[in-house]
């Protein structure tokens, strides 16, 4: 229904199903400080700061060890996510390779 309202177009057929994940399985949190007490703020000026990236990575690792079933992390942009993954030693994306 929200697409229809946003676009101002009627959809003749819609399908709505229950989500596979129940409300009891979800907990949304904003984490302002990392495991060693450093501020976790992804402002533009801090996004390439290695201390921030390290603290974020250590915090994600720490949380993922104690949260059953895994975690879903939202980054402010693909660029920030790719920078973090690369600095943490993960695979380099195709976007980064082509630059």
C-alpha positions in Angstrom: 0.0 0.0 0.0 2.8 2.5 0.7 4.2 2.3 -2.9 0.7 3.0 -4.2 0.4 6.0 -2.0 3.9 7.3 -2.7 3.6 6.9 -6.5 -0.1 7.9 -6.6 -0.8 4.8 -8.7 -3.4 2.1 -7.9 -2.2 -1.5 -8.0 -5.0 -3.8 -9.1 -3.5 -6.8 -7.3 -1.6 -6.8 -4.0 -0.2 -9.6 -1.9 0.7 -9.2 1.8 2.1 -12.1 3.8 3.2 -12.5 7.4 7.0 -12.1 7.7 9.0 -15.2 8.3 10.6 -13.5 11.4 8.3 -12.9 14.3 8.4 -9.7 16.4 9.8 -11.6 19.3 12.9 -12.4 17.2 13.8 -8.8 16.5 15.5 -6.2 18.7 16.5 -2.9 17.2 19.3 -1.0 18.9 21.5 2.0 18.2 24.9 1.5 19.8 26.7 4.8 20.7 29.8 3.4 22.3 32.0 0.4 21.4 33.4 -2.4 23.6 36.3 -0.2 24.8 34.1 2.8 25.4 35.0 4.7 22.2 32.2 6.7 20.5 30.7 5.0 17.5 29.7 7.9 15.3 29.9 7.5 11.5 30.1 11.2 10.7 31.7 12.0 7.4 34.9 13.2 9.0 35.3 9.9 11.0 34.4 7.4 8.3 38.0 6.8 7.4 39.3 6.9 10.9 41.0 3.7 11.7 40.3 3.9 15.4 36.6 4.2 14.6 36.7 1.3 12.1 38.6 -0.9 14.5 36.2 -0.1 17.4 33.2 -0.8 15.2 34.6 -4.2 14.1 35.5 -5.2 17.6 32.0 -4.3 18.8 30.3 -6.2 16.0 32.5 -9.3 16.8 31.7 -9.0 20.5 28.0 -8.7 20.0 27.8 -11.5 17.4 29.4 -13.9 19.9 26.5 -13.5 22.4 23.5 -12.8 20.1 21.9 -16.1 19.1 20.9 -16.4 15.5 23.1 -13.6 14.1 23.0 -9.9 13.6 22.0 -7.5 10.9 24.2 -4.4 10.6 23.1 -1.2 8.8 25.8 1.1 7.5 25.2 4.7 6.5 26.3 3.9 2.9 27.8 1.2 0.7 31.1 3.1 0.7 31.4 3.0 4.5 30.5 -0.7 4.5 33.1 -1.5 1.8 35.8 0.6 3.6 35.1 -1.3 6.9 35.1 -4.7 5.3 38.3 -4.0 3.4 40.1 -2.6 6.5 38.9 -5.6 8.5 40.6 -7.9 6.0 37.5 -9.0 4.1 37.0 -9.3 0.4 37.4 -6.2 -1.8 34.3 -5.4 -3.7 34.1 -5.1 -7.5 33.4 -1.3 -7.0 36.6 -0.8 -5.2 38.6 -2.9 -7.7 37.4 -0.8 -10.6 38.4 2.5 -9.1 
